[in-house]
Amino acid sequence: MLFAHPPRAFLAPSITQSAAVRGRSKVWPMIFEKHLGTMPQRIYADCCAQFAVTKAAVLRHPRDFYLACYDWLMLSDIPSA
């Protein structure tokens, strides 16, 4: 499993769950699949974009991976919630 958080997900009020799932399904092969494998059936996340990560975990992925994530979040119209 990608994220092992409590079984709850918070979505921005303006984005429906189905729109978020469609957005993840569209972007996963383009950005995440190469580094994280196939898309998990469930992704759990807490709200407010806060997370904890070790330096070793960050360094497991190349800089280009993080730049692609940033570009998706900042420049794309694909829902990110």
WOKAQUI-V167932 format. One record per pair of residues at least 12 apart in sequence whose ideal C-beta (glycine too) atoms are under 10 Angstrom apart, sorted by the first residue. I is the first residue (numbers start at 0). J is the second residue. D is the distance in Angstrom with one decimal. If there is no record, write none. Layout:
BEGIN
i/j/d
I/J/D
I/J/D
END
This chain:
BEGIN
i/j/d
0/39/5.8
0/40/9.1
0/41/7.4
0/42/8.6
0/43/8.1
1/31/8.7
1/35/6.4
1/36/8.6
1/38/8.5
1/39/5.0
1/41/8.7
1/42/5.9
1/43/8.4
1/44/9.6
2/39/8.3
2/41/8.8
2/42/6.0
2/43/5.0
2/44/6.2
2/45/9.2
2/50/9.0
3/43/7.4
4/42/9.2
4/43/4.1
4/44/6.5
4/45/6.2
4/50/9.7
5/43/6.9
5/45/8.1
6/41/7.9
6/43/6.1
7/43/6.8
7/44/8.6
7/45/7.8
7/46/9.4
8/41/8.4
8/42/7.3
8/43/6.0
8/44/5.9
8/45/8.8
8/46/9.0
8/80/8.7
9/43/9.9
9/44/6.9
9/45/6.6
9/46/3.7
9/47/8.1
9/80/8.1
10/44/9.5
10/46/8.8
10/78/9.1
10/80/4.7
11/46/8.8
11/78/8.5
11/79/8.7
11/80/4.6
12/80/9.5
13/78/9.3
13/80/8.6
14/78/5.1
14/79/8.3
14/80/4.4
15/78/8.7
15/80/9.1
16/80/8.6
17/78/9.7
18/77/9.6
18/78/4.9
18/80/7.9
19/42/9.5
19/77/10.0
19/78/5.2
19/79/7.8
19/80/4.5
20/38/10.0
20/42/9.3
20/78/8.9
20/80/9.8
21/77/8.5
21/78/7.2
22/71/9.3
22/75/8.7
22/76/9.3
22/77/4.6
22/78/3.5
22/79/6.5
22/80/7.6
23/38/6.8
23/39/9.9
23/42/7.0
23/77/8.7
23/78/8.0
23/79/8.3
23/80/9.0
24/38/6.9
24/77/9.8
25/75/9.5
25/77/5.7
25/78/9.0
26/38/9.5
26/67/9.4
26/68/9.3
26/71/5.8
26/72/9.8
26/75/7.4
26/77/5.3
26/78/9.0
26/79/8.1
27/39/9.4
27/42/9.6
29/67/7.8
29/71/7.9
29/75/9.7
29/77/9.1
30/64/7.6
30/67/4.8
30/68/6.2
30/70/8.7
30/71/5.8
30/75/9.7
30/77/9.9
31/60/9.9
31/64/8.4
31/67/8.8
31/68/8.1
31/71/9.5
33/60/9.5
33/61/9.8
33/63/9.8
33/64/7.8
33/67/9.4
34/59/8.1
34/60/5.2
34/61/8.0
34/63/9.6
34/64/5.2
34/65/10.0
34/67/9.4
34/68/9.8
35/60/8.5
35/64/9.0
44/80/8.9
46/80/9.6
48/72/9.3
48/79/9.8
END
